[in-house]
């Protein structure tokens, strides 16, 4: 759970930048506040995946 703030912010940044790319393609803009709101629930699976990845790196370093 210590990774959650970092991963949630990374998700928010990626959502915002994806919104800018989508805007360039003719779709609507994702506002920064909207990206932050969506990053709250989407940060949970991202945190879980980041934790698994880090655990794998730690296991690899131990062997």
N, CA, C and O atoms as a Tripos MOL2 file, in Angstrom:
@<TRIPOS>MOLECULE
protein
  252   251    63     0     0
PROTEIN
NO_CHARGES

@<TRIPOS>ATOM
      1 N           0.8190   -1.1990    0.0000 N.3       1 UNK1
      2 CA          0.0000    0.0000    0.0000 C.3       1 UNK1
      3 C           0.8660    1.2690    0.0000 C.2       1 UNK1
      4 O           0.3790    2.3660   -0.2690 O.2       1 UNK1
      5 N           2.1420    1.0980    0.3030 N.am      2 UNK2
      6 CA          3.0190    2.2720    0.2720 C.3       2 UNK2
      7 C           3.2680    2.7330   -1.1660 C.2       2 UNK2
      8 O           3.6500    3.8820   -1.3860 O.2       2 UNK2
      9 N           3.0590    1.8570   -2.1360 N.am      3 UNK3
     10 CA          3.2430    2.2190   -3.5360 C.3       3 UNK3
     11 C           2.0410    2.9580   -4.1190 C.2       3 UNK3
     12 O           2.1430    3.5720   -5.1810 O.2       3 UNK3
     13 N           0.8990    2.9000   -3.4250 N.am      4 UNK4
     14 CA         -0.3400    3.4390   -3.9830 C.3       4 UNK4
     15 C          -0.2510    4.9130   -4.3870 C.2       4 UNK4
     16 O          -0.6760    5.2470   -5.4930 O.2       4 UNK4
     17 N           0.2780    5.8100   -3.5500 N.am      5 UNK5
     18 CA          0.3180    7.2180   -3.9820 C.3       5 UNK5
     19 C           1.1220    7.4260   -5.2670 C.2       5 UNK5
     20 O           0.7190    8.1970   -6.1370 O.2       5 UNK5
     21 N           2.2440    6.7460   -5.3810 N.am      6 UNK6
     22 CA          3.0760    6.9160   -6.5750 C.3       6 UNK6
     23 C           2.3980    6.3360   -7.8090 C.2       6 UNK6
     24 O           2.4090    6.9520   -8.8750 O.2       6 UNK6
     25 N           1.8110    5.1610   -7.6670 N.am      7 UNK7
     26 CA          1.1710    4.5520   -8.8330 C.3       7 UNK7
     27 C          -0.1110    5.2860   -9.2160 C.2       7 UNK7
     28 O          -0.4170    5.4100  -10.4020 O.2       7 UNK7
     29 N          -0.8580    5.7710   -8.2410 N.am      8 UNK8
     30 CA         -2.0790    6.5240   -8.5620 C.3       8 UNK8
     31 C          -1.7310    7.8210   -9.2930 C.2       8 UNK8
     32 O          -2.4250    8.2090  -10.2320 O.2       8 UNK8
     33 N          -0.6720    8.4820   -8.8720 N.am      9 UNK9
     34 CA         -0.2560    9.6960   -9.5790 C.3       9 UNK9
     35 C           0.2670    9.3810  -10.9790 C.2       9 UNK9
     36 O           0.0400   10.1500  -11.9140 O.2       9 UNK9
     37 N           0.9580    8.2680  -11.1260 N.am     10 UNK10
     38 CA          1.4210    7.8610  -12.4600 C.3      10 UNK10
     39 C           0.2360    7.5670  -13.3680 C.2      10 UNK10
     40 O           0.2520    7.9230  -14.5460 O.2      10 UNK10
     41 N          -0.7940    6.9180  -12.8270 N.am     11 UNK11
     42 CA         -2.0040    6.6600  -13.6070 C.3      11 UNK11
     43 C          -2.6670    7.9750  -14.0050 C.2      11 UNK11
     44 O          -3.1060    8.1240  -15.1460 O.2      11 UNK11
     45 N          -2.7450    8.9250  -13.0850 N.am     12 UNK12
     46 CA         -3.3600   10.2220  -13.3920 C.3      12 UNK12
     47 C          -2.5950   10.9440  -14.4960 C.2      12 UNK12
     48 O          -3.2020   11.5080  -15.4060 O.2      12 UNK12
     49 N          -1.2900   10.9300  -14.4200 N.am     13 UNK13
     50 CA         -0.4800   11.5870  -15.4540 C.3      13 UNK13
     51 C          -0.6890   10.9110  -16.8040 C.2      13 UNK13
     52 O          -0.8340   11.5840  -17.8250 O.2      13 UNK13
     53 N          -0.7030    9.5860  -16.8080 N.am     14 UNK14
     54 CA         -0.9030    8.8620  -18.0670 C.3      14 UNK14
     55 C          -2.2940    9.0990  -18.6380 C.2      14 UNK14
     56 O          -2.4450    9.2270  -19.8530 O.2      14 UNK14
     57 N          -3.3100    9.1600  -17.7840 N.am     15 UNK15
     58 CA         -4.6530    9.4590  -18.2760 C.3      15 UNK15
     59 C          -4.7260   10.8550  -18.8810 C.2      15 UNK15
     60 O          -5.3290   11.0450  -19.9370 O.2      15 UNK15
     61 N          -4.1190   11.8220  -18.2210 N.am     16 UNK16
     62 CA         -4.1280   13.1900  -18.7290 C.3      16 UNK16
     63 C          -3.4120   13.2730  -20.0720 C.2      16 UNK16
     64 O          -3.9090   13.9040  -21.0060 O.2      16 UNK16
     65 N          -2.2490   12.6410  -20.1710 N.am     17 UNK17
     66 CA         -1.5090   12.6790  -21.4350 C.3      17 UNK17
     67 C          -2.2310   11.9130  -22.5370 C.2      17 UNK17
     68 O          -2.1900   12.3150  -23.6990 O.2      17 UNK17
     69 N          -2.8920   10.8110  -22.1790 N.am     18 UNK18
     70 CA         -3.6920   10.0900  -23.1690 C.3      18 UNK18
     71 C          -4.8510   10.9750  -23.6460 C.2      18 UNK18
     72 O          -5.2320   10.9210  -24.8150 O.2      18 UNK18
     73 N          -5.4080   11.7830  -22.7480 N.am     19 UNK19
     74 CA         -6.4470   12.7230  -23.1320 C.3      19 UNK19
     75 C          -5.9430   13.7830  -24.0900 C.2      19 UNK19
     76 O          -6.6600   14.1950  -25.0020 O.2      19 UNK19
     77 N          -4.7140   14.2230  -23.8880 N.am     20 UNK20
     78 CA         -4.1340   15.2000  -24.8230 C.3      20 UNK20
     79 C          -3.9180   14.5860  -26.2000 C.2      20 UNK20
     80 O          -4.1580   15.2350  -27.2180 O.2      20 UNK20
     81 N          -3.4670   13.3380  -26.2300 N.am     21 UNK21
     82 CA         -3.2950   12.6520  -27.5160 C.3      21 UNK21
     83 C          -4.6490   12.4520  -28.1850 C.2      21 UNK21
     84 O          -4.7940   12.6640  -29.3890 O.2      21 UNK21
     85 N          -5.6530   12.0350  -27.3860 N.am     22 UNK22
     86 CA         -6.9960   11.8400  -27.9320 C.3      22 UNK22
     87 C          -7.5700   13.1480  -28.4560 C.2      22 UNK22
     88 O          -8.2770   13.1550  -29.4640 O.2      22 UNK22
     89 N          -7.2760   14.2540  -27.7840 N.am     23 UNK23
     90 CA         -7.7420   15.5610  -28.2470 C.3      23 UNK23
     91 C          -7.1250   15.8940  -29.6080 C.2      23 UNK23
     92 O          -7.7850   16.4670  -30.4750 O.2      23 UNK23
     93 N          -5.8840   15.5380  -29.7760 N.am     24 UNK24
     94 CA         -5.2360   15.7570  -31.0650 C.3      24 UNK24
     95 C          -5.8500   14.9230  -32.1770 C.2      24 UNK24
     96 O          -5.7500   15.2710  -33.3530 O.2      24 UNK24
     97 N          -6.4870   13.8190  -31.7970 N.am     25 UNK25
     98 CA         -7.1370   12.9580  -32.7840 C.3      25 UNK25
     99 C          -8.6180   13.3000  -32.9730 C.2      25 UNK25
    100 O          -9.3180   12.6450  -33.7440 O.2      25 UNK25
    101 N          -9.0850   14.3290  -32.2650 N.am     26 UNK26
    102 CA        -10.4510   14.7810  -32.4490 C.3      26 UNK26
    103 C         -11.4210   14.3800  -31.3550 C.2      26 UNK26
    104 O         -12.6120   14.6690  -31.4700 O.2      26 UNK26
    105 N         -10.9680   13.7330  -30.3110 N.am     27 UNK27
    106 CA        -11.8450   13.3480  -29.2090 C.3      27 UNK27
    107 C         -11.8620   14.4470  -28.1500 C.2      27 UNK27
    108 O         -11.1790   15.4620  -28.2860 O.2      27 UNK27
    109 N         -12.6440   14.2380  -27.1020 N.am     28 UNK28
    110 CA        -12.7370   15.2210  -26.0310 C.3      28 UNK28
    111 C         -11.4940   15.2490  -25.1620 C.2      28 UNK28
    112 O         -10.6800   14.3260  -25.1820 O.2      28 UNK28
    113 N         -11.3650   16.3180  -24.4040 N.am     29 UNK29
    114 CA        -10.2230   16.5120  -23.5190 C.3      29 UNK29
    115 C         -10.5230   15.8930  -22.1590 C.2      29 UNK29
    116 O         -11.6530   15.9810  -21.6780 O.2      29 UNK29
    117 N          -9.5340   15.2710  -21.5380 N.am     30 UNK30
    118 CA         -9.6510   14.8060  -20.1590 C.3      30 UNK30
    119 C          -9.0110   15.8760  -19.2790 C.2      30 UNK30
    120 O          -7.8090   16.1260  -19.3650 O.2      30 UNK30
    121 N          -9.8080   16.4910  -18.4520 N.am     31 UNK31
    122 CA         -9.3140   17.5380  -17.5560 C.3      31 UNK31
    123 C          -8.4190   16.9310  -16.4770 C.2      31 UNK31
    124 O          -8.5840   15.7580  -16.1420 O.2      31 UNK31
    125 N          -7.4740   17.7000  -15.9230 N.am     32 UNK32
    126 CA         -6.5950   17.1660  -14.8760 C.3      32 UNK32
    127 C          -7.3390   16.6430  -13.6480 C.2      32 UNK32
    128 O          -6.9600   15.6180  -13.0810 O.2      32 UNK32
    129 N          -8.3960   17.3450  -13.2390 N.am     33 UNK33
    130 CA         -9.1540   16.8980  -12.0640 C.3      33 UNK33
    131 C          -9.8660   15.5780  -12.3670 C.2      33 UNK33
    132 O          -9.9310   14.6960  -11.5110 O.2      33 UNK33
    133 N         -10.3900   15.4450  -13.5680 N.am     34 UNK34
    134 CA        -11.0380   14.1980  -13.9670 C.3      34 UNK34
    135 C         -10.0350   13.0510  -13.9810 C.2      34 UNK34
    136 O         -10.3540   11.9390  -13.5580 O.2      34 UNK34
    137 N          -8.8360   13.3140  -14.4610 N.am     35 UNK35
    138 CA         -7.7990   12.2800  -14.4640 C.3      35 UNK35
    139 C          -7.4420   11.8720  -13.0380 C.2      35 UNK35
    140 O          -7.2210   10.6910  -12.7720 O.2      35 UNK35
    141 N          -7.3820   12.8340  -12.1210 N.am     36 UNK36
    142 CA         -7.1020   12.5080  -10.7200 C.3      36 UNK36
    143 C          -8.2150   11.6710  -10.1080 C.2      36 UNK36
    144 O          -7.9460   10.7290   -9.3620 O.2      36 UNK36
    145 N          -9.4470   12.0050  -10.4130 N.am     37 UNK37
    146 CA        -10.5800   11.2480   -9.8700 C.3      37 UNK37
    147 C         -10.5680    9.8140  -10.3990 C.2      37 UNK37
    148 O         -10.7790    8.8690   -9.6390 O.2      37 UNK37
    149 N         -10.3230    9.6530  -11.6860 N.am     38 UNK38
    150 CA        -10.2730    8.3070  -12.2660 C.3      38 UNK38
    151 C          -9.0730    7.5110  -11.7860 C.2      38 UNK38
    152 O          -9.1040    6.2800  -11.7850 O.2      38 UNK38
    153 N          -8.0110    8.2020  -11.3750 N.am     39 UNK39
    154 CA         -6.8140    7.4800  -10.9320 C.3      39 UNK39
    155 C          -6.9980    6.8380   -9.5610 C.2      39 UNK39
    156 O          -6.2440    5.9350   -9.2010 O.2      39 UNK39
    157 N          -7.9860    7.2880   -8.7930 N.am     40 UNK40
    158 CA         -8.2120    6.6950   -7.4680 C.3      40 UNK40
    159 C          -8.5900    5.2170   -7.5930 C.2      40 UNK40
    160 O          -7.9290    4.3840   -6.9730 O.2      40 UNK40
    161 N          -9.6220    4.8470   -8.3670 N.am     41 UNK41
    162 CA         -9.9060    3.4090   -8.4820 C.3      41 UNK41
    163 C          -8.9270    2.6670   -9.3940 C.2      41 UNK41
    164 O          -8.6310    1.4950   -9.1600 O.2      41 UNK41
    165 N          -8.4240    3.3430  -10.4320 N.am     42 UNK42
    166 CA         -7.5010    2.6680  -11.3470 C.3      42 UNK42
    167 C          -6.1080    2.5020  -10.7540 C.2      42 UNK42
    168 O          -5.3040    1.7250  -11.2700 O.2      42 UNK42
    169 N          -5.8160    3.2210   -9.6790 N.am     43 UNK43
    170 CA         -4.5220    3.0790   -9.0230 C.3      43 UNK43
    171 C          -4.3760    1.7740   -8.2660 C.2      43 UNK43
    172 O          -3.2580    1.3040   -8.0550 O.2      43 UNK43
    173 N          -5.4940    1.1750   -7.8500 N.am     44 UNK44
    174 CA         -5.4310   -0.0930   -7.1010 C.3      44 UNK44
    175 C          -4.8530   -1.2410   -7.9300 C.2      44 UNK44
    176 O          -3.9160   -1.8930   -7.4680 O.2      44 UNK44
    177 N          -5.3680   -1.5220   -9.1420 N.am     45 UNK45
    178 CA         -4.7330   -2.5910   -9.9150 C.3      45 UNK45
    179 C          -3.3120   -2.2360  -10.3460 C.2      45 UNK45
    180 O          -2.4600   -3.1160  -10.4630 O.2      45 UNK45
    181 N          -3.0590   -0.9600  -10.5810 N.am     46 UNK46
    182 CA         -1.6950   -0.5530  -10.9450 C.3      46 UNK46
    183 C          -0.7370   -0.7890   -9.7810 C.2      46 UNK46
    184 O           0.4070   -1.1890   -9.9930 O.2      46 UNK46
    185 N          -1.1930   -0.5460   -8.5650 N.am     47 UNK47
    186 CA         -0.3660   -0.7910   -7.3840 C.3      47 UNK47
    187 C          -0.0900   -2.2750   -7.2230 C.2      47 UNK47
    188 O           1.0330   -2.6760   -6.9170 O.2      47 UNK47
    189 N          -1.1170   -3.0890   -7.4300 N.am     48 UNK48
    190 CA         -0.9450   -4.5310   -7.3230 C.3      48 UNK48
    191 C           0.0720   -5.0360   -8.3560 C.2      48 UNK48
    192 O           0.9440   -5.8410   -8.0290 O.2      48 UNK48
    193 N          -0.0420   -4.5610   -9.5960 N.am     49 UNK49
    194 CA          0.9060   -4.9700  -10.6380 C.3      49 UNK49
    195 C           2.3230   -4.4820  -10.3430 C.2      49 UNK49
    196 O           3.2880   -5.2160  -10.5570 O.2      49 UNK49
    197 N           2.4510   -3.2620   -9.8570 N.am     50 UNK50
    198 CA          3.7750   -2.7330   -9.5140 C.3      50 UNK50
    199 C           4.3850   -3.5260   -8.3610 C.2      50 UNK50
    200 O           5.5890   -3.7820   -8.3540 O.2      50 UNK50
    201 N           3.5700   -3.9120   -7.3940 N.am     51 UNK51
    202 CA          4.0620   -4.7200   -6.2870 C.3      51 UNK51
    203 C           4.5280   -6.0880   -6.7310 C.2      51 UNK51
    204 O           5.5570   -6.5770   -6.2640 O.2      51 UNK51
    205 N           3.7790   -6.7120   -7.6310 N.am     52 UNK52
    206 CA          4.2110   -8.0200   -8.1630 C.3      52 UNK52
    207 C           5.5160   -7.8900   -8.9350 C.2      52 UNK52
    208 O           6.4010   -8.7390   -8.8250 O.2      52 UNK52
    209 N           5.6290   -6.8120   -9.7240 N.am     53 UNK53
    210 CA          6.8350   -6.6100  -10.5070 C.3      53 UNK53
    211 C           8.0430   -6.4010   -9.5970 C.2      53 UNK53
    212 O           9.1070   -6.9790   -9.8220 O.2      53 UNK53
    213 N           7.8690   -5.5660   -8.5590 N.am     54 UNK54
    214 CA          8.9700   -5.3260   -7.6250 C.3      54 UNK54
    215 C           9.3290   -6.5880   -6.8430 C.2      54 UNK54
    216 O          10.5060   -6.8530   -6.6000 O.2      54 UNK54
    217 N           8.3180   -7.3700   -6.4470 N.am     55 UNK55
    218 CA          8.5820   -8.6260   -5.7350 C.3      55 UNK55
    219 C           9.3880   -9.5730   -6.6160 C.2      55 UNK55
    220 O          10.2970  -10.2480   -6.1340 O.2      55 UNK55
    221 N           9.0590   -9.6240   -7.9060 N.am     56 UNK56
    222 CA          9.8170  -10.4500   -8.8440 C.3      56 UNK56
    223 C          11.2520   -9.9790   -8.9800 C.2      56 UNK56
    224 O          12.1690  -10.7960   -9.0680 O.2      56 UNK56
    225 N          11.4550   -8.6690   -8.9980 N.am     57 UNK57
    226 CA         12.8130   -8.1440   -9.0820 C.3      57 UNK57
    227 C          13.6090   -8.4690   -7.8160 C.2      57 UNK57
    228 O          14.7990   -8.7740   -7.8870 O.2      57 UNK57
    229 N          12.9450   -8.4020   -6.6580 N.am     58 UNK58
    230 CA         13.6280   -8.7270   -5.4050 C.3      58 UNK58
    231 C          13.9620  -10.2180   -5.3410 C.2      58 UNK58
    232 O          15.0350  -10.5960   -4.8720 O.2      58 UNK58
    233 N          13.0370  -11.0690   -5.8160 N.am     59 UNK59
    234 CA         13.3220  -12.5040   -5.8340 C.3      59 UNK59
    235 C          14.4700  -12.8330   -6.7800 C.2      59 UNK59
    236 O          15.3090  -13.6850   -6.4880 O.2      59 UNK59
    237 N          14.4940  -12.1470   -7.9130 N.am     60 UNK60
    238 CA         15.5700  -12.3570   -8.8930 C.3      60 UNK60
    239 C          16.9110  -11.9060   -8.3130 C.2      60 UNK60
    240 O          17.9330  -12.5470   -8.5540 O.2      60 UNK60
    241 N          16.9150  -10.8220   -7.5600 N.am     61 UNK61
    242 CA         18.1500  -10.3330   -6.9690 C.3      61 UNK61
    243 C          18.6500  -11.2700   -5.8680 C.2      61 UNK61
    244 O          19.8570  -11.3740   -5.6490 O.2      61 UNK61
    245 N          17.7440  -11.9440   -5.1810 N.am     62 UNK62
    246 CA         18.1500  -12.8690   -4.1230 C.3      62 UNK62
    247 C          18.7530  -14.1570   -4.6700 C.2      62 UNK62
    248 O          19.5690  -14.7930   -4.0040 O.2      62 UNK62
    249 N          18.3580  -14.5400   -5.8720 N.am     63 UNK63
    250 CA         18.8640  -15.8090   -6.4130 C.3      63 UNK63
    251 C          20.1110  -15.6510   -7.2400 C.2      63 UNK63
    252 O          20.6400  -16.6370   -7.7530 O.2      63 UNK63
@<TRIPOS>BOND
     1     1     2 1
     2     2     3 1
     3     3     4 2
     4     3     5 am
     5     5     6 1
     6     6     7 1
     7     7     8 2
     8     7     9 am
     9     9    10 1
    10    10    11 1
    11    11    12 2
    12    11    13 am
    13    13    14 1
    14    14    15 1
    15    15    16 2
    16    15    17 am
    17    17    18 1
    18    18    19 1
    19    19    20 2
    20    19    21 am
    21    21    22 1
    22    22    23 1
    23    23    24 2
    24    23    25 am
    25    25    26 1
    26    26    27 1
    27    27    28 2
    28    27    29 am
    29    29    30 1
    30    30    31 1
    31    31    32 2
    32    31    33 am
    33    33    34 1
    34    34    35 1
    35    35    36 2
    36    35    37 am
    37    37    38 1
    38    38    39 1
    39    39    40 2
    40    39    41 am
    41    41    42 1
    42    42    43 1
    43    43    44 2
    44    43    45 am
    45    45    46 1
    46    46    47 1
    47    47    48 2
    48    47    49 am
    49    49    50 1
    50    50    51 1
    51    51    52 2
    52    51    53 am
    53    53    54 1
    54    54    55 1
    55    55    56 2
    56    55    57 am
    57    57    58 1
    58    58    59 1
    59    59    60 2
    60    59    61 am
    61    61    62 1
    62    62    63 1
    63    63    64 2
    64    63    65 am
    65    65    66 1
    66    66    67 1
    67    67    68 2
    68    67    69 am
    69    69    70 1
    70    70    71 1
    71    71    72 2
    72    71    73 am
    73    73    74 1
    74    74    75 1
    75    75    76 2
    76    75    77 am
    77    77    78 1
    78    78    79 1
    79    79    80 2
    80    79    81 am
    81    81    82 1
    82    82    83 1
    83    83    84 2
    84    83    85 am
    85    85    86 1
    86    86    87 1
    87    87    88 2
    88    87    89 am
    89    89    90 1
    90    90    91 1
    91    91    92 2
    92    91    93 am
    93    93    94 1
    94    94    95 1
    95    95    96 2
    96    95    97 am
    97    97    98 1
    98    98    99 1
    99    99   100 2
   100    99   101 am
   101   101   102 1
   102   102   103 1
   103   103   104 2
   104   103   105 am
   105   105   106 1
   106   106   107 1
   107   107   108 2
   108   107   109 am
   109   109   110 1
   110   110   111 1
   111   111   112 2
   112   111   113 am
   113   113   114 1
   114   114   115 1
   115   115   116 2
   116   115   117 am
   117   117   118 1
   118   118   119 1
   119   119   120 2
   120   119   121 am
   121   121   122 1
   122   122   123 1
   123   123   124 2
   124   123   125 am
   125   125   126 1
   126   126   127 1
   127   127   128 2
   128   127   129 am
   129   129   130 1
   130   130   131 1
   131   131   132 2
   132   131   133 am
   133   133   134 1
   134   134   135 1
   135   135   136 2
   136   135   137 am
   137   137   138 1
   138   138   139 1
   139   139   140 2
   140   139   141 am
   141   141   142 1
   142   142   143 1
   143   143   144 2
   144   143   145 am
   145   145   146 1
   146   146   147 1
   147   147   148 2
   148   147   149 am
   149   149   150 1
   150   150   151 1
   151   151   152 2
   152   151   153 am
   153   153   154 1
   154   154   155 1
   155   155   156 2
   156   155   157 am
   157   157   158 1
   158   158   159 1
   159   159   160 2
   160   159   161 am
   161   161   162 1
   162   162   163 1
   163   163   164 2
   164   163   165 am
   165   165   166 1
   166   166   167 1
   167   167   168 2
   168   167   169 am
   169   169   170 1
   170   170   171 1
   171   171   172 2
   172   171   173 am
   173   173   174 1
   174   174   175 1
   175   175   176 2
   176   175   177 am
   177   177   178 1
   178   178   179 1
   179   179   180 2
   180   179   181 am
   181   181   182 1
   182   182   183 1
   183   183   184 2
   184   183   185 am
   185   185   186 1
   186   186   187 1
   187   187   188 2
   188   187   189 am
   189   189   190 1
   190   190   191 1
   191   191   192 2
   192   191   193 am
   193   193   194 1
   194   194   195 1
   195   195   196 2
   196   195   197 am
   197   197   198 1
   198   198   199 1
   199   199   200 2
   200   199   201 am
   201   201   202 1
   202   202   203 1
   203   203   204 2
   204   203   205 am
   205   205   206 1
   206   206   207 1
   207   207   208 2
   208   207   209 am
   209   209   210 1
   210   210   211 1
   211   211   212 2
   212   211   213 am
   213   213   214 1
   214   214   215 1
   215   215   216 2
   216   215   217 am
   217   217   218 1
   218   218   219 1
   219   219   220 2
   220   219   221 am
   221   221   222 1
   222   222   223 1
   223   223   224 2
   224   223   225 am
   225   225   226 1
   226   226   227 1
   227   227   228 2
   228   227   229 am
   229   229   230 1
   230   230   231 1
   231   231   232 2
   232   231   233 am
   233   233   234 1
   234   234   235 1
   235   235   236 2
   236   235   237 am
   237   237   238 1
   238   238   239 1
   239   239   240 2
   240   239   241 am
   241   241   242 1
   242   242   243 1
   243   243   244 2
   244   243   245 am
   245   245   246 1
   246   246   247 1
   247   247   248 2
   248   247   249 am
   249   249   250 1
   250   250   251 1
   251   251   252 2
@<TRIPOS>SUBSTRUCTURE
     1 UNK1         2 RESIDUE 1 A UNK
     2 UNK2         6 RESIDUE 1 A UNK
     3 UNK3        10 RESIDUE 1 A UNK
     4 UNK4        14 RESIDUE 1 A UNK
     5 UNK5        18 RESIDUE 1 A UNK
     6 UNK6        22 RESIDUE 1 A UNK
     7 UNK7        26 RESIDUE 1 A UNK
     8 UNK8        30 RESIDUE 1 A UNK
     9 UNK9        34 RESIDUE 1 A UNK
    10 UNK10       38 RESIDUE 1 A UNK
    11 UNK11       42 RESIDUE 1 A UNK
    12 UNK12       46 RESIDUE 1 A UNK
    13 UNK13       50 RESIDUE 1 A UNK
    14 UNK14       54 RESIDUE 1 A UNK
    15 UNK15       58 RESIDUE 1 A UNK
    16 UNK16       62 RESIDUE 1 A UNK
    17 UNK17       66 RESIDUE 1 A UNK
    18 UNK18       70 RESIDUE 1 A UNK
    19 UNK19       74 RESIDUE 1 A UNK
    20 UNK20       78 RESIDUE 1 A UNK
    21 UNK21       82 RESIDUE 1 A UNK
    22 UNK22       86 RESIDUE 1 A UNK
    23 UNK23       90 RESIDUE 1 A UNK
    24 UNK24       94 RESIDUE 1 A UNK
    25 UNK25       98 RESIDUE 1 A UNK
    26 UNK26      102 RESIDUE 1 A UNK
    27 UNK27      106 RESIDUE 1 A UNK
    28 UNK28      110 RESIDUE 1 A UNK
    29 UNK29      114 RESIDUE 1 A UNK
    30 UNK30      118 RESIDUE 1 A UNK
    31 UNK31      122 RESIDUE 1 A UNK
    32 UNK32      126 RESIDUE 1 A UNK
    33 UNK33      130 RESIDUE 1 A UNK
    34 UNK34      134 RESIDUE 1 A UNK
    35 UNK35      138 RESIDUE 1 A UNK
    36 UNK36      142 RESIDUE 1 A UNK
    37 UNK37      146 RESIDUE 1 A UNK
    38 UNK38      150 RESIDUE 1 A UNK
    39 UNK39      154 RESIDUE 1 A UNK
    40 UNK40      158 RESIDUE 1 A UNK
    41 UNK41      162 RESIDUE 1 A UNK
    42 UNK42      166 RESIDUE 1 A UNK
    43 UNK43      170 RESIDUE 1 A UNK
    44 UNK44      174 RESIDUE 1 A UNK
    45 UNK45      178 RESIDUE 1 A UNK
    46 UNK46      182 RESIDUE 1 A UNK
    47 UNK47      186 RESIDUE 1 A UNK
    48 UNK48      190 RESIDUE 1 A UNK
    49 UNK49      194 RESIDUE 1 A UNK
    50 UNK50      198 RESIDUE 1 A UNK
    51 UNK51      202 RESIDUE 1 A UNK
    52 UNK52      206 RESIDUE 1 A UNK
    53 UNK53      210 RESIDUE 1 A UNK
    54 UNK54      214 RESIDUE 1 A UNK
    55 UNK55      218 RESIDUE 1 A UNK
    56 UNK56      222 RESIDUE 1 A UNK
    57 UNK57      226 RESIDUE 1 A UNK
    58 UNK58      230 RESIDUE 1 A UNK
    59 UNK59      234 RESIDUE 1 A UNK
    60 UNK60      238 RESIDUE 1 A UNK
    61 UNK61      242 RESIDUE 1 A UNK
    62 UNK62      246 RESIDUE 1 A UNK
    63 UNK63      250 RESIDUE 1 A UNK
